[in-house]
């Protein structure tokens, strides 16, 4: 699994692609889930963005957080591609969460088809910050075939456009972070 940790502005932010695509058991007893929990226990992050949580396991995330990250807040209303989706957990209160760009048509960005998943946002009330912190995560289309490359490029342009035309004009004075599995390789 891919794991990235950053610390800024008095809190730590961890991104984790949990490689859950195809996982048949996402309960708190599953070996993969328990291994992820041990890593999170060791790293003790304030905020975690997850990619690749199996849709069939998303209903387990409340139990998962209660068992392994007690007291954390959970946002799960990410748009799915039918197989996987994203989630965000935080030691600090999540004021709101929203799925952006989920399944929108990407024709304006050079690809005739939908955004594979979404750009998922949680607005988090971090102590010591004068305004809420906005944490975004996404999981761009993988693979190196021409169609996937074109879709991934269009998804990237759609995110840039969203940040420049929707988010920054109204919340440009707030700290924000973009995390995710960008499949840039």
For each residue, the residues with C-beta under 8 A, 3 or more apart:
1: 16 17 18 19 36
2: 15 16 17 181
3: 14 15 16 17 39
4: 14 15 16 179
5: 12 13 14 43 45
6: 12 13 14 177
7: 11 12 13
8: 11 13 175 177
9: 126 129 133 175
10: 126 127 128 129
11: 7 8 46 47 92 126 133
12: 5 6 7 43 44 45 46 47
13: 5 6 7 8 45 46 47 48 49 135 177 179
14: 3 4 5 6 40 43 45 47 48 49
15: 2 3 4 48 49 51 137 179 180 181
16: 1 2 3 4 36 40 48 49 50 51
17: 1 2 3 50 51 52 139 181
18: 1 32 36 50 51 52 53
19: 1 23 32 52
20: 23 26 32 52 53 54 57 84
21: 52 54 83 84
22: 54 83
23: 19 20 26 30 32 54 57
24: 56
25: 29 30 32 33 57
26: 20 23 30 33 53 54 56 57 58 60 64
27: 30 33 57 60 63
28: 33 34 37 60 63 64 67 68
29: 25 33 34
30: 23 25 26 27 33 34
31: 34 35
32: 18 19 20 23 25 35 36
33: 25 26 27 28 29 30 36 37 64
34: 28 29 30 31 37 38
35: 31 32 38 39
36: 1 16 18 32 33 39 40
37: 28 33 34 40 41 64 67 68 69
38: 34 35 41 42
39: 3 35 36 42 43
40: 14 16 36 37 43 44 45 48 68 69
41: 37 38 44 68
42: 38 39
43: 5 12 14 39 40
44: 12 40 41
45: 5 12 13 14 40 48 91
46: 11 12 13 90 91 92 126
47: 11 12 13 14 88 89 90 91 92 124 135
48: 13 14 15 16 40 45 69 88 89 90
49: 13 14 15 16 86 87 88 120 135 137 179 180
50: 16 17 18 53 86 87 88 89 137
51: 15 16 17 18 84 86 137 138 139 180 181
52: 17 18 19 20 21 84 139 181
53: 18 20 26 50 57 58 61 84 85 86 87
54: 20 21 22 23 26 57 58 83 84
55: 58 80 82 83 84 85
56: 24 26 59
57: 20 23 25 26 27 53 54 60 61
58: 26 53 54 55 61 76 80 85 87
59: 56 62
60: 26 27 28 57 63 64
61: 53 57 58 64 65 74 76 87
62: 59 65 66 74
63: 27 28 60 66 67
64: 26 28 33 37 60 61 67 68 69
65: 61 62 68 69 70 72 74 89
66: 62 63 70
67: 28 37 63 64 70
68: 28 37 40 41 64 65
69: 37 40 48 64 65 72 89
70: 65 66 67
71: 91
72: 65 69 89 90 91
73: 89 90 91 92 93 94
74: 61 62 65 87 88 89 94
75: 78 87 88 89 90 94 97 120 122
76: 58 61 85 87
77: 97 98 99 120
78: 75 85 86 87 99 102 117 118 120
79: 85 99 102 103 117 118 120
80: 55 58 83 84 85 117
81: 84 85 116 117
82: 55
83: 21 22 54 55 80
84: 20 21 51 52 53 54 55 80 81 117 139
85: 53 55 58 76 78 79 80 81 117 118 120
86: 49 50 51 53 78 117 118 120 137 138 139 180
87: 49 50 53 58 61 74 75 76 78 120
88: 47 48 49 50 74 75 94 97 120 122 135 137
89: 47 48 50 65 69 72 73 74 75
90: 46 47 48 72 73 75 93 94 122 124 135
91: 45 46 47 71 72 73
92: 11 46 47 73 124 125 126 127
93: 73 90 124 125
94: 73 74 75 88 90 97 122 123 124 125
95: 123 124 125 132
96: 122 123
97: 75 77 88 94 120 121 122 123
98: 77 120 121
99: 77 78 79 102 118 119 120 121
100: 118 119 120 121 136 162 166
101: 104 115 118 119 155 158 159 162
102: 78 79 99 115 117 118 119
103: 79 114 115 118
104: 101 114 115 158
105: 108 112 113 114
106: 109 110 111 112 113 114 115 151 154 155 158
107: 110 111 112
108: 105
109: 106 153 154 155 157 158 161
110: 106 107 150 153 154 157
111: 106 107 150 151 153 154 155
112: 105 106 107
113: 105 106 151
114: 103 104 105 106
115: 101 102 103 104 106 118 119 154 155 158
116: 81 139 140 141 151 155
117: 78 79 80 81 84 85 86 102 138 139
118: 78 79 85 86 99 100 101 102 103 115 138
119: 99 100 101 102 115 136 137 138 158 159 162
120: 49 75 77 78 79 85 86 87 88 97 98 99 100 136 137 138
121: 97 98 99 100 134 135 136
122: 75 88 90 94 96 97 134 135
123: 94 95 96 97 132 133 134
124: 47 90 92 93 94 95 132 133 134 135
125: 92 93 94 95 129 132 133
126: 9 10 11 46 92 129 132 133
127: 10 92
128: 10
129: 9 10 125 126 132 133 175
130:
131: 173 174 175
132: 95 123 124 125 126 129 174
133: 9 11 123 124 125 126 129 174 175 176 177
134: 121 122 123 124 167 171 174 175 176 177
135: 13 47 49 88 90 121 122 124 176 177 179
136: 100 119 120 121 176 177 178 179 180
137: 15 49 50 51 86 88 119 120 178 179 180
138: 51 86 117 118 119 120 155 159 178 179 180 181 182
139: 17 51 52 84 86 116 117 180 181 183
140: 116 152 155 156 180 181 182 183
141: 116 148 151 152 155 183
142: 148 152 181 183
143: 148 149
144: 148 149
145: 148 149
146: 149 150
147: 150 151
148: 141 142 143 144 145 151 152
149: 143 144 145 146 152 153
150: 110 111 146 147 153 154
151: 106 111 113 116 141 147 148 154 155
152: 140 141 142 148 149 155 156 183
153: 109 110 111 149 150 156 157
154: 106 109 110 111 115 150 151 157 158
155: 101 106 109 111 115 116 138 140 141 151 152 158 159
156: 140 152 153 159 160 182
157: 109 110 153 154 160 161
158: 101 104 106 109 115 119 154 155 161 162
159: 101 119 138 155 156 162 163 178
160: 156 157 163 164
161: 109 157 158 164 165
162: 100 101 119 158 159 165 166 167
163: 159 160 166 167 168 178
164: 160 161 167 168
165: 161 162 168 169
166: 100 162 163 169 170
167: 134 162 163 164 170 171 172 176
168: 163 164 165 171 172
169: 165 166 172
170: 166 167
171: 134 167 168 174 176
172: 167 168 169
173: 131
174: 131 132 133 134 171
175: 8 9 129 131 133 134
176: 133 134 135 136 167 171
177: 6 8 13 133 134 135 136
178: 136 137 138 159 163
179: 4 13 15 49 135 136 137 138
180: 15 49 51 86 136 137 138 139 140
181: 2 15 17 51 52 138 139 140 142
182: 138 140 156
183: 139 140 141 142 152
184:
185:
